[in-house]
């Protein structure tokens, strides 16, 4: 249990510091691009880089939301289950949701990886001469990170028993 908690803390730090770095870089590049436009100049690679950093920050933010259990969810069943005082019902509800989300995220990670492989084979160099597969690699990385967070939630939920 301690190892899982440490691993979750490491993922949390990676997500948090990565998100802060992304936001700092996004704001800096956006301000730099605005100043360059005022001066009648620009770098063509700034806007695509900002778009990809926004995409990466969405995945990092999703990872943080998953760890705090504030991700997007439908609360209809949750409201009914909160009324129940049964620890078993709460345990089942929490772990079944984590398992379902893990399965969906793993499927999306696999799809993202397949897309990455196709892009690696047929892609072309993009801005800053980066191959497009590197940019597409954000998708399986982000979904894999969120999958790891759901996996940790599931393991912690199973090991904690019926605690709320």
C-alpha positions, -999 to +999 in steps of 0.1 A: +000+000+000+029+024+008+045+018-026+013+026-044+009+057-024+045+068-032+039+060-069+007+081-068+026+110-052+052+108-079+025+109-106+009+138-088+042+158-088+049+150-125+014+162-134+015+193-112+050+205-121+043+196-158+011+216-157+028+246-141+056+245-166+032+242-195+011+271-183+043+292-178+056+284-212+022+290-228+019+324-212+055+334-220+052+323-256+018+340-261+032+373-247+063+370-268+042+364-299+020+395-291+051+416-287+066+403-320+033+411-338+034+447-325+069+449-339+057+436-373+075+402-370+066+367-359+079+332-356+056+306-374+063+279-348+050+297-317+012+293-324+014+255-331+036+250-301+011+268-279-017+246-292+002+215-284+011+227-250-025+235-243-033+199-254-007+185-231-018+207-202-054+193-206-041+158-201-020+168-171-050+186-156-071+155-163-045+135-144-047+158-114-085+158-115-085+120-116-063+118-085-086+141-066-117+123-078-131+155-093-131+143-129-161+145-151-187+120-140-225+115-140-237+119-104-272+104-108-263+071-093-238+086-069-266+107-053-287+076-047-257+056-033-248+084-009-281+078+009-270+042+016-251+036+048-237+002+035-199+002+033-202-026+007-224-005-016-200+024-014-170+001-019-186-015-050-197+018-064-162+035-061-143+005-074-167-003-103-165+033-115-127+032-112-125-001-131-149+012-159-129+044-162-096+024-163-109+002-191-121+032-211-088+050-206-068+020-215-088+016-247-082+053-255-045+048-247-043+019-271-061+039-298-037+068-292-007+045-295-020+031-328-025+066-341+011+074-330+024+044-349+006+054-380+018+090-377+054+077-371+052+057-403+034+083-425+039+116-407+060+145-418+083+170-401+062+198-387+072+230-370+107+233-356+114+203-378+098+180-352+083+149-366+045+149-363+046+116-344+063+134-315+034+158-313+008+130-316+027+112-289+010+136-264-022+115-268-010+081-256+012+097-230-017+117-215-042+089-217-016+065-202-010+089-173-048+092-166-050+054-169-023+050-142-042+074-120-074+053-123-054+021-118-040+035-085-075+046-074-087+011-081-059-006-062-062+018-033-100+014-033-097-024-032-071-024-005-089+001+017-120-021+019-153-005+027-139+029+039-156+059+023 
